[in-house]
């Protein structure tokens, strides 16, 4: 059986066309994505504190939504942010603004990796949610994220990647020397092309394909062009 997949460009096209042609908003798509991840976490029997690690792009925006819904459902959650909040833009900035008013603990990490600071932040975490880098990322993660990813991998908490593990190439499935090794990956709309590459499952773990509310007709059209 052929598994439907989307590459980097096609994944971005789904979002673009959902907004431009169907009148949806990026905030709705991001909300659906983040809430869907929390549904999966709860189905997996999540327990204990959850640490959501967020970067600057829309993947980080998904992470802000995830944290808000975890808090809404009564789960202990805290957020680590690896960028200046002032550098956030668009839907990610909007969701950060909401989260920052919601009493969810947010720790801002600087541009220099501090192993002791991160170790303290991760203390007692049962789950780590990787929302650092999304499908648009190419090549090796830049400092400090390279060292952050290595430290996250060495932590005993279970790990769930948002859309794809940070450090894994969406199109080729090639893993950087610094790539999150997740037990679960919640990817959106369809599996990513790189997930079919031999060995990529060592990083993705079990893949859960989640819808984000984009119309069926749009998804079928994008998949047909894949």
Protein Blocks (a to p, Z undefined) as FASTA:
>chain_A
ZZddddfklmmmmmmmmmmmnopafklmmmmmmmmmmmmmmmnopgcjddddddfblmlm
mmmmmmmmmmmnopacdddddbdfklpgcjllmmmmmmmmnopacddddfbdcfklmmmm
mgopabdcdffbcfkbgcjdddfklmmmmmmmmpmbdcddehiaghiafklopacfbdcd
dfbdcdehiacfklmpghklmmnmpaddddehiafklmmmmmmmZZ
